[in-house]
Amino acid sequence: MRRFLILIFSILLLNSCQSNQATNTSAFQKFIVDSVDYERLQEKRMILNYSSIENGVDSLEIRLWTSLGHTDLNLVDILKYENNNWHYSQNRYWYSGDANFPNKGSKMFLDSAEIKSPKLDLAFSEIIAKLKAIDLRTLPSQSQITGFSDNIADGEYYDLEVATKNYYRHLFFHEPRRYSDSVNQRFSRLIKLLAIKAK
C-alpha cells in the first residue's frame, strides 16, 4: 500500500511540474532594455494618439520609429495584422519640446504629421517569411551586443516595437547599417524591409 501511495504521489508531482513549466513558457513576456528611451518613445506615441501595444496585440504589430539626427523630422513605419487584413502605414511627423524629456519632466508637442499607406513591393507572405528569417523574438538590442562600441556621432536612431499575443519587445539601434556584425545586419535587413520597400 505504501509503495502504491508513493507511486501516486510521484505521478501527481511530475504532472504538477509539467503543468507549471507549460504555464511559465506561455506567460506573456515583456522585453525593455532602456527605460529612459522607452519613456521617450511612449511620449511620441501619445502625441501621435497611437494605442499602446506593450501589453500585446491579437496577432502581430511592428512599429519602426526613426529619428534623423539633430533634425525635428521623425518617421514611424507600422505593419500590423488586424481584422483579418494586413495594414501598412508610414507617418512622417515633426514635434517640438525639451530634448531632455523625460528627465526634466517637460513635454513634447506635435507640430505636424503626414500619414501615407503605400503599396509594398513584396507580398505580405514574403514579408512574413523575411521577418521569420530575421527572427525578431531573439534579436537583442544594440547595447546588448558583446563587445559592441557605438563610435558614430549623430545619424539615424531606431526604436523597434514588436507585439504579439505572447510578447512585447522594445529594441534600440543607432546607425546599424554602419556595423558589420550579424545583429546589426539583421536589424538593417528589417529597416530595408519596412522603410525602403514602399513605393
LOTORTOR-744089 format. One record per atom (N, C-alpha, C, CB): y negated, z, x; residue in three letters. Coordinates in steps of 0.001 Angstrom, whole numbers, padded with zeros to 6 digits, always signed. Glycine has a CB too. Example, Ala and Ser with C-alpha at 12.3 -4.5 7.8 and 13.67 -1.06 7.14 Angstrom:
2
+005690+007800+013190ala;+004500+007800+012300ala;+003300+007800+013200ala;+004473+009046+011308ala;+002250+007080+012850ser;+001060+007140+013670ser;-000030+007870+012900ser;+000598+005725+014084ser;
//
This chain:
199
+001189+000000+000822met;+000000+000000+000000met;-001263+000000+000873met;+000007+001210-000939met;-001191+000811+001942arg;-002350+000887+002817arg;-002641-000462+003468arg;-002134+001951+003887arg;-001603-001160+003913arg;-001783-002485+004516arg;-002380-003465+003504arg;-000437-003023+005048arg;-001939-003365+002274phe;-002452-004245+001223phe;-003953-004019+001010phe;-001684-004011-000098phe;-004375-002726+000981leu;-005798-002404+000815leu;-006624-002892+002004leu;-005984-000891+000637leu;-006080-002745+003209ile;-006786-003231+004405ile;-006938-004748+004348ile;-006031-002816+005697ile;-005879-005440+003898leu;-005940-006893+003763leu;-006998-007311+002751leu;-004578-007445+003353leu;-007035-006667+001583ile;-008036-006972+000542ile;-009442-006702+001075ile;-007776-006127-000744ile;-009618-005555+001745phe;-010928-005204+002302phe;-011382-006241+003340phe;-010879-003799+002942phe;-010447-006681+004188ser;-010778-007675+005213ser;-011206-009002+004589ser;-009581-007899+006140ser;-010499-009420+003540ile;-010857-010671+002853ile;-012232-010566+002229ile;-009819-011017+001777ile;-012520-009429+001583leu;-013843-009223+000975leu;-014942-009203+002027leu;-013866-007916+000178leu;-014661-008571+003164leu;-015648-008506+004245leu;-015941-009889+004808leu;-015157-007582+005362leu;-014904-010683+005069leu;-015100-012048+005568leu;-015856-012898+004566leu;-013758-012699+005888leu;-015513-012782+003304asn;-016183-013532+002257asn;-017663-013161+002186asn;-015506-013281+000909asn;-017949-011868+002331ser;-019333-011393+002310ser;-020114-011958+003481ser;-019380-009863+002337ser;-019527-011961+004675cys;-020200-012512+005868cys;-020491-013990+005694cys;-019342-012296+007127cys;-019527-014738+005171gln;-019739-016170+004966gln;-020829-016410+003937gln;-018440-016852+004525gln;-020890-015587+002886ser;-021933-015731+001867ser;-023299-015474+002465ser;-021684-014777+000693ser;-023411-014436+003317asn;-024693-014134+003946asn;-025125-015248+004880asn;-024615-012820+004706asn;-024184-015832+005623gln;-024531-016941+006520gln;-025051-018118+005718gln;-023313-017368+007364gln;-024432-018428+004604ala;-024872-019547+003775ala;-026262-019282+003223ala;-023883-019796+002627ala;-026524-018025+002830thr;-027834-017682+002281thr;-028907-017836+003345thr;-027835-016250+001726thr;-028618-017361+004579asn;-029617-017410+005637asn;-029932-018836+006056asn;-029146-016616+006833asn;-028953-019727+006100thr;-029212-021086+006549thr;-029954-021896+005490thr;-027906-021774+006910thr;-029830-021516+004220ser;-030508-022286+003186ser;-031863-021693+002812ser;-029634-022374+001958ser;-032281-020591+003436ala;-033562-019978+003140ala;-034704-020882+003613ala;-033660-018591+003797ala;-035819-020851+002871phe;-036986-021656+003228phe;-037525-021199+004583phe;-038089-021551+002135phe;-037853-022159+005457gln;-038341-021846+006792gln;-039752-022367+006979gln;-037416-022432+007856gln;-040609-021539+007585lys;-041988-021910+007885lys;-042174-021884+009395lys;-043001-020954+007178lys;-042743-022961+009961phe;-042918-023095+011408phe;-044382-023371+011690phe;-042015-024226+011991phe;-045108-022360+012163ile;-046526-022483+012515ile;-046693-021888+013910ile;-047463-021757+011457ile;-047137-022691+014866val;-047254-022234+016250val;-048606-021585+016511val;-047043-023397+017211val;-049691-022229+016107asp;-051048-021768+016405asp;-051756-021399+015105asp;-051850-022857+017176asp;-051927-020109+014852ser;-052508-019672+013578ser;-053990-020018+013462ser;-052324-018176+013410ser;-054736-020045+014570val;-056162-020391+014514val;-056325-021860+014137val;-056855-020102+015875val;-055563-022734+014790asp;-055615-024153+014453asp;-055143-024391+013025asp;-054764-024967+015432asp;-054137-023651+012607tyr;-053631-023769+011237tyr;-054699-023375+010219tyr;-052383-022895+011053tyr;-055451-022299+010479glu;-056517-021881+009559glu;-057621-022931+009479glu;-057108-020533+010001glu;-057958-023528+010613arg;-058967-024590+010623arg;-058486-025773+009778arg;-059270-025049+012080arg;-057209-026096+009886leu;-056633-027183+009096leu;-056683-026854+007600leu;-055181-027453+009534leu;-056426-025609+007250gln;-056457-025215+005837gln;-057871-025312+005270gln;-055922-023784+005666gln;-058871-025061+006089glu;-060252-025230+005628glu;-060531-026707+005336glu;-061254-024688+006686glu;-060048-027603+006178lys;-060200-029036+005918lys;-059482-029417+004629lys;-059656-029866+007099lys;-058280-028870+004441arg;-057523-029149+003221arg;-058302-028726+001983arg;-056170-028434+003258arg;-058955-027564+002060met;-059698-027063+000899met;-060937-027902+000598met;-060107-025616+001126met;-061662-028341+001644ile;-062853-029141+001355ile;-062486-030518+000791ile;-063696-029303+002623ile;-061269-030993+001088leu;-060807-032262+000517leu;-060094-032072-000825leu;-059875-032962+001497leu;-059944-030828-001236asn;-059306-030487-002513asn;-057842-030934-002569asn;-060078-031121-003666asn;-057144-030842-001440tyr;-055717-031136-001402tyr;-054936-029862-001715tyr;-055302-031715-000016tyr;-053807-030017-002357ser;-052958-028861-002629ser;-052284-028402-001336ser;-051897-029199-003711ser;-051931-027141-001298ser;-051218-026593-000145ser;-049752-027019-000219ser;-051342-025036-000096ser;-049181-027339+000939ile;-047759-027702+000975ile;-046955-026708+001813ile;-047583-029124+001537ile;-047579-025614+002232glu;-046923-024666+003131glu;-045748-023926+002497glu;-047924-023670+003617glu;-045658-023929+001178asn;-044520-023291+000511asn;-043474-024305+000061asn;-045001-022488-000687asn;-043604-025531+000564gly;-042613-026565+000290gly;-043006-027485-000850gly;-041297-025934-000017gly;-042324-028608-000926val;-042516-029600-001987val;-041133-030009-002492val;-043333-030854-001472val;-041093-030685-003624asp;-039806-031052-004222asp;-038980-031983-003352asp;-040033-031698-005553asp;-039635-032931-002675ser;-038881-033901-001884ser;-039382-033936-000443ser;-038981-035298-002513ser;-040436-034702-000182leu;-040973-034845+001175leu;-042451-035165+001109leu;-040221-035944+001959leu;-043233-034505+001969glu;-044638-034876+002156glu;-044986-034689+003616glu;-045583-034030+001244glu;-045617-035732+004181ile;-046059-035714+005571ile;-047558-035966+005588ile;-045295-036777+006432ile;-048291-035102+006280arg;-049740-035287+006451arg;-050038-035319+007941arg;-050559-034147+005738arg;-050629-036419+008391leu;-051050-036553+009783leu;-052571-036491+009816leu;-050520-037888+010421leu;-053099-035392+010312trp;-054540-035161+010408trp;-055001-035570+011798trp;-054900-033667+010116trp;-056046-036387+011887thr;-056557-036868+013170thr;-058031-036538+013307thr;-056335-038380+013314thr;-058400-035940+014440ser;-059803-035677+014775ser;-060134-036497+016010ser;-060072-034138+015018ser;-061262-037170+015969leu;-061639-038063+017063leu;-062671-037397+017967leu;-062191-039390+016512leu;-062189-036619+018905gly;-063027-036014+019931gly;-064254-035312+019419gly;-063441-037033+020881gly;-065383-035633+019994his;-066642-034974+019648his;-067416-035741+018583his;-067502-034810+020886his;-066709-036384+017676thr;-067367-037039+016549thr;-067096-036228+015294thr;-066876-038508+016380thr;-067773-036565+014213asp;-067508-035865+012952asp;-066594-036684+012040asp;-068825-035556+012230asp;-066041-037797+012560leu;-065090-038600+011786leu;-063693-038008+011916leu;-065101-040079+012258leu;-063020-037869+010784asn;-061654-037361+010743asn;-060842-038236+009813asn;-061614-035879+010285asn;-059529-038231+010014leu;-058636-039011+009158leu;-057444-038161+008758leu;-058168-040300+009872leu;-056897-038477+007597val;-055616-037900+007219val;-054789-038990+006554val;-055800-036669+006272val;-053587-039217+007088asp;-052621-040157+006515asp;-051574-039330+005791asp;-051965-041080+007620asp;-051289-039688+004540ile;-050340-038922+003736ile;-049244-039846+003215ile;-051058-038213+002560ile;-048016-039459+003491leu;-046844-040147+002965leu;-046055-039125+002165leu;-045971-040785+004111leu;-045812-039417+000881lys;-045056-038456+000078lys;-044226-039150-000981lys;-045993-037458-000577lys;-043169-038453-001363tyr;-042293-038901-002436tyr;-042535-037971-003610tyr;-040776-038908-001999tyr;-042994-038549-004739glu;-043367-037740-005893glu;-043114-038541-007165glu;-044854-037294-005807glu;-042550-037898-008170asn;-042253-038556-009453asn;-041451-039845-009261asn;-043556-038865-010200asn;-040442-039783-008403asn;-039535-040905-008137asn;-040213-042118-007513asn;-038873-041320-009406asn;-041371-041909-006875asn;-042081-043006-006212asn;-042617-042556-004866asn;-043229-043524-007092asn;-042721-043519-003942trp;-043346-043266-002653trp;-044838-043559-002758trp;-042690-044123-001538trp;-045647-042712-002139his;-047100-042883-002133his;-047604-042762-000694his;-047797-041828-003061his;-048516-043662-000337tyr;-049127-043609+000984tyr;-050630-043733+000817tyr;-048571-044728+001916tyr;-051390-042891+001508ser;-052850-042988+001441ser;-053462-042639+002789ser;-053411-042062+000342ser;-054651-043186+003012gln;-055437-042882+004204gln;-056798-042383+003732gln;-055578-044140+005149gln;-057240-041275+004292asn;-058542-040718+003938asn;-059372-040579+005203asn;-058393-039346+003218asn;-060523-041254+005221arg;-061492-041089+006304arg;-062569-040170+005759arg;-062092-042479+006798arg;-062854-039087+006451tyr;-063842-038141+005925tyr;-064706-037584+007054tyr;-063142-036990+005171tyr;-065878-037154+006660trp;-066851-036587+007574trp;-067229-035214+007048trp;-068104-037506+007723trp;-067331-034253+007921tyr;-067719-032920+007475tyr;-068728-032335+008461tyr;-066476-031995+007340tyr;-069407-031305+008029ser;-070346-030600+008891ser;-070091-029109+008763ser;-071819-030948+008530ser;-070620-028356+009684gly;-070422-026910+009681gly;-070267-026410+011092gly;-069203-026521+008844gly;-070081-025122+011219asp;-069970-024470+012519asp;-068611-024769+013137asp;-070182-022950+012387asp;-068618-025326+014331ala;-067362-025673+015005ala;-066563-024435+015401ala;-067646-026515+016241ala;-067165-023260+015345asn;-066461-022037+015719asn;-065585-021483+014606asn;-067448-020994+016136asn;-065596-022117+013411phe;-064736-021632+012328phe;-063284-021654+012809phe;-064910-022501+011031phe;-062429-020698+012509pro;-062674-019553+011629pro;-063137-018304+012371pro;-061427-019234+010858pro;-063302-018395+013711asn;-063607-017198+014497asn;-064894-016501+014068asn;-063703-017559+015950asn;-065903-017257+013656lys;-067187-016678+013282lys;-067319-016485+011766lys;-068315-017558+013789lys;-066299-016867+011028gly;-066357-016694+009579gly;-067259-017694+008885gly;-066816-015317+009255gly;-067620-018780+009573ser;-068508-019777+008977ser;-067703-020735+008112ser;-069277-020553+010070ser;-068380-021675+007487lys;-067724-022618+006585lys;-067991-024051+007026lys;-068203-022407+005139lys;-067137-024960+006568met;-067333-026386+006783met;-067611-027020+005430met;-066091-027042+007478met;-068377-028122+005435phe;-068754-028791+004203phe;-068456-030276+004311phe;-070238-028558+003889phe;-067932-030859+003240leu;-067619-032281+003201leu;-068900-033074+003029leu;-066625-032600+002064leu;-069150-034032+003944asp;-070310-034921+003822asp;-069957-036126+002971asp;-070806-035376+005210asp;-068870-036799+003300ser;-068429-037967+002540ser;-066977-038273+002877ser;-069330-039194+002835ser;-066357-039087+002021ala;-064949-039439+002233ala;-064675-040809+001652ala;-064009-038387+001599ala;-063691-041474+002221glu;-063265-042789+001751glu;-061744-042798+001717glu;-063822-043938+002665glu;-061165-042979+000540ile;-059708-042947+000380ile;-059198-044347+000076ile;-059292-041962-000743ile;-058148-044744+000798lys;-057503-046040+000564lys;-056015-045827+000383lys;-057775-047025+001733lys;-055392-046726-000347ser;-053929-046730-000486ser;-053420-048091-000036ser;-053485-046421-001967ser;-053370-048308+001272pro;-052992-049633+001780pro;-051502-049900+001652pro;-053405-049772+003228pro;-051161-051184+001702lys;-049758-051569+001758lys;-049276-051396+003183lys;-049546-053033+001269lys;-048010-051125+003319leu;-047431-050910+004638leu;-046649-052130+005098leu;-046530-049682+004628leu;-046584-052325+006407asp;-045813-053424+006975asp;-044314-053247+006758asp;-046105-053549+008455asp;-043864-052001+006675leu;-042436-051707+006573leu;-042066-051256+005163leu;-042039-050633+007589leu;-040833-051519+004791ala;-040312-050970+003535ala;-040111-049470+003722ala;-038968-051673+003111ala;-040189-048725+002621phe;-040054-047274+002731phe;-038690-046871+003289phe;-040269-046623+001370phe;-037646-047649+003002ser;-036325-047321+003555ser;-036346-047407+005086ser;-035244-048275+002979ser;-037091-048379+005626glu;-037223-048492+007084glu;-038041-047336+007647glu;-037876-049834+007465glu;-039074-046926+006911ile;-039904-045794+007350ile;-039054-044532+007424ile;-041110-045579+006387ile;-038239-044299+006398ile;-037382-043115+006390ile;-036388-043158+007551ile;-036632-043004+005051ile;-035835-044325+007836ala;-034903-044458+008971ala;-035608-044113+010286ala;-034322-045899+009036ala;-036849-044564+010442lys;-037608-044268+011660lys;-037963-042782+011743lys;-038888-045117+011711lys;-038292-042174+010586leu;-038589-040739+010568leu;-037355-039926+010966leu;-039083-040307+009170leu;-036189-040345+010501lys;-034953-039648+010876lys;-034711-039766+012377lys;-033746-040216+010095lys;-035040-040919+012959ala;-034857-041101+014405ala;-035813-040195+015194ala;-035083-042585+014794ala;-037028-039990+014678ile;-037989-039099+015337ile;-037530-037642+015196ile;-039415-039282+014734ile;-036854-037330+014100asp;-036302-036003+013825asp;-037390-034932+013784asp;-035260-035641+014875asp;-038193-034981+012729leu;-039324-034061+012578leu;-038906-032603+012494leu;-040108-034418+011353leu;-037706-032352+012034arg;-037267-030962+011868arg;-037104-030246+013209arg;-035951-030918+011099arg;-036781-030970+014267thr;-036575-030341+015582thr;-037724-030621+016556thr;-035266-030831+016190thr;-038691-031410+016161leu;-039798-031747+017060leu;-040660-030509+017326leu;-040661-032887+016460leu;-040823-030106+018590pro;-041671-028941+018880pro;-043144-029326+018910pro;-041271-028306+020219pro;-044000-028338+018867ser;-045419-028575+019053ser;-045667-028832+020541ser;-046269-027367+018532ser;-046767-029501+020859gln;-047033-029890+022244gln;-047078-028677+023181gln;-048350-030658+022327gln;-047631-027574+022723ser;-047749-026384+023568ser;-046395-025761+023901ser;-048624-025355+022888ser;-045340-026159+023205gln;-044005-025615+023454gln;-043182-026449+024430gln;-043262-025494+022157gln;-043745-027548+024923ile;-043028-028391+025877ile;-042960-027661+027219ile;-043722-029787+026032ile;-041769-027491+027742thr;-041582-026788+029008thr;-042334-027489+030131thr;-040092-026686+029350thr;-043192-026728+030833gly;-043933-027257+031966gly;-045097-028167+031610gly;-043012-027989+032837gly;-045421-028304+030315phe;-046486-029217+029909phe;-047852-028643+030253phe;-046398-029509+028410phe;-048747-029505+030740ser;-050136-029129+031005ser;-051048-030208+030433ser;-050390-028934+032538ser;-051913-029819+029509asp;-052854-030762+028903asp;-054041-030912+029849asp;-053320-030280+027478asp;-054123-032062+030526asn;-055175-032267+031533asn;-056155-033362+031132asn;-054551-032614+032876asn;-056260-033625+029820ile;-057178-034663+029341ile;-058293-034013+028533ile;-056426-035725+028484ile;-059521-034348+028873ala;-060666-033837+028120ala;-060968-034780+026963ala;-061913-033675+029038ala;-061340-034192+025835asp;-061742-034967+024656asp;-060574-035806+024140asp;-062945-035876+024990asp;-060851-036917+023469gly;-059794-037775+022954gly;-059428-037473+021512gly;-058579-037647+023812gly;-058188-037808+021142glu;-057718-037646+019769glu;-056834-036405+019650glu;-056949-038900+019311glu;-057078-035662+018578tyr;-056328-034446+018295tyr;-055567-034648+016986tyr;-057275-033198+018215tyr;-054308-034229+016959tyr;-053465-034451+015787tyr;-052865-033138+015286tyr;-052349-035450+016115tyr;-052956-032941+013993asp;-052212-031885+013314asp;-051217-032584+012406asp;-053162-030906+012504asp;-049975-032163+012472leu;-048947-032729+011604leu;-048427-031638+010683leu;-047789-033353+012434leu;-048421-031938+009383glu;-047778-031065+008407glu;-046605-031830+007808glu;-048786-030597+007293glu;-045445-031198+007791val;-044258-031781+007165val;-043704-030737+006210val;-043179-032218+008235val;-043495-031140+004961ala;-042952-030201+003977ala;-041815-030854+003204ala;-044055-029721+003007ala;-040766-030081+002994thr;-039659-030456+002115thr;-039379-029232+001246thr;-038365-030913+002937thr;-038330-029273+000474lys;-037987-028094-000322lys;-037365-027001+000546lys;-037025-028478-001453lys;-036958-027346+001785asn;-036298-026380+002668asn;-037174-025829+003790asn;-035102-027012+003269asn;-038228-026550+004159tyr;-039041-026072+005278tyr;-040453-026644+005246tyr;-038376-026426+006594tyr;-041338-025956+006009tyr;-042700-026423+006278tyr;-042906-026309+007783tyr;-043790-025588+005472tyr;-043471-027371+008379arg;-043774-027352+009812arg;-045206-027800+010035arg;-042795-028257+010601arg;-045903-027088+010939his;-047235-027491+011380his;-047185-027624+012897his;-048340-026458+010925his;-047493-028830+013398leu;-047480-029108+014827leu;-048855-029602+015258leu;-046387-030147+015180leu;-049192-029351+016525phe;-050470-029812+017065phe;-050216-030576+018356phe;-051439-028619+017311phe;-050901-031735+018491phe;-050806-032558+019705phe;-052192-033067+020084phe;-049825-033752+019496phe;-052431-033196+021379his;-053663-033772+021906his;-053299-034953+022804his;-054497-032704+022690his;-053784-036124+022433glu;-053564-037348+023216glu;-052101-037536+023648glu;-054452-037330+024446glu;-051149-037480+022721pro;-049734-037583+023120pro;-049364-038915+023751pro;-048859-037355+021929pro;-050118-039981+023436arg;-049776-041301+023991arg;-050051-041396+025481arg;-050546-042385+023270arg;-050775-040426+026029arg;-051084-040431+027463arg;-049991-039782+028310arg;-052394-039719+027705arg;-048997-039197+027659tyr;-047948-038487+028387tyr;-046607-039193+028208tyr;-047852-037022+027911tyr;-045780-039131+029233ser;-044537-039916+029219ser;-043293-039114+028846ser;-044327-040534+030562ser;-043413-037802+028631asp;-042221-037022+028295asp;-041716-037393+026904asp;-042523-035511+028369asp;-040474-037057+026626ser;-039821-037502+025390ser;-040453-036914+024128ser;-038357-037136+025430ser;-040944-035680+024184val;-041534-035051+022990val;-042842-035746+022616val;-041782-033538+023232val;-043733-035946+023589asn;-044985-036647+023309asn;-044721-038073+022844asn;-045881-036657+024551asn;-043705-038710+023400gln;-043386-040077+022983gln;-042829-040121+021565gln;-042386-040701+023949gln;-042035-039121+021186arg;-041558-039046+019795arg;-042738-038921+018837arg;-040589-037848+019610arg;-043686-038065+019182phe;-044859-037897+018321phe;-045698-039175+018292phe;-045717-036709+018804phe;-045794-039862+019410ser;-046534-041127+019479ser;-045919-042175+018557ser;-046564-041653+020922ser;-044598-042171+018431arg;-043940-043104+017518arg;-044306-042792+016067arg;-042413-043052+017704arg;-044489-041516+015758leu;-044919-041138+014411leu;-046337-041615+014141leu;-044832-039620+014223leu;-047227-041468+015107ile;-048601-041960+014959ile;-048596-043451+014669ile;-049429-041665+016227ile;-047821-044176+015457lys;-047737-045627+015277lys;-047187-045967+013904lys;-046861-046258+016366lys;-046203-045246+013465leu;-045581-045491+012174leu;-046554-045267+011005leu;-044366-044595+012014leu;-047279-044147+011030leu;-048150-043807+009896leu;-049541-044413+010000leu;-048273-042315+009779leu;-050140-044371+011167ala;-051538-044758+011277ala;-051763-046226+011583ala;-052186-043949+012318ala;-050819-046897+012211ile;-051054-048277+012639ile;-050343-049285+011726ile;-050586-048463+014085ile;-049318-048870+011023lys;-048539-049812+010244lys;-049185-050193+008915lys;-047190-049243+009992lys;-050366-049672+008630ala;-051037-050029+007388ala;-051784-051341+007553ala;-051998-048918+006951ala;-051878-052114+006463lys;-052623-053380+006536lys;-053490-053557+005299lys;-051658-054578+006685lys;
//
